[in-house]
């Protein structure tokens, strides 16, 4: 690493800022889109805002950028309250889903535009453009126009334009959603490495839970404008706070079985499991991950079922089973084969099963009684 690069890295690290989002609210007419959103993003952290379309995550990002005016709440960058500041005074760089490149400008001109606006001299600007382009492997395309680039290359140009500003915070709004699956996987790795190298505080919006799991230091999951849970990807996946988080994280998502707690047991169609504690009588939902269960011979598991279909996905065979009118997914080894409509059972380590309140959706502190051997 050259002395210049070391100096640049130190400068970037020094500029990494804490971002505090305090009780942000935003309504569009009668629709309350973001509700009392409070998140503290540590300097240099990669935070992913995750949720379905319409949950308020992009609106939250735009309020951080200053592109939307918050109805109430505050945005604090470092030690500065920027809630009322115009976007150009917030020291943030935003990467959009649509790339937002100037079609009549070359790659070099697009990348260097933020510095041109600041009045940076041409020679210094050109050197910075080459450095930023090299970081996203686009140094050979500087004289091309956006129309001459692939989607992945355009996204890299948009990233380079953000990098060249050396902002305190990167804001990214679903930047990979327009790419094909293979390129998305490649660009995820590029983004993660780039953010690690630059050390810039980053807030990244996506509806793709795979992106969230692979990119984030922490994931903040939103639904209907409300923050549902925030934590490290593994923590959120292994310990979901409620039904929404449990169902949104994971592919396939968590299996759910509706039932009731009666006489200290979870009871449902064809399922009866003893509980130790933590669940008052009433309607509940039991949940378990597809990878935590195993398809076994009838009578050898916690409950019997029938095979609906089996699909080889490459690394696993995904078995869809039916119990009553409910379909459930189980991940089996790729060598596993089973016939349609076969009678089977599901073996489930009950320490990996969850119980949720059917009315509130909140996870209950329940424990299933484990049989001998578990």
Secondary structure, DSSP 8 states (H G I E B T S, - for coil): --HHHHHHHHHHHHH---EEEEEEEEEETTEEEEEEEEEEE-TT-EEEEE--TTSSHHHHHHHHHTSS--SEEEEEETTEE-TTS-GGGS-EEEE-TT----TTSBHHHHHHHHHHHHT--HHHHHHHHHHHHHHTT-GGGTT-BGGGS-HHHHHHHHHHHHHTTT-SEEEEESTTTTS-HHHHHHHHHHHHHHHHHH--EEEEEES-HHHHHHH-SEEEEEETTEEEEEE-HHHHHHS-SBHHHHHHSTTTT-EEEEEEEETTEEEETTEEEEEEES--SEEEEEEE-GGGEEEE-TTSSSEEEEEEEEEE-SSEEEEEEEETTEEEEEEEETT----TT-EEEEEE-GGG-EEEETTT-BB---EE---TT-
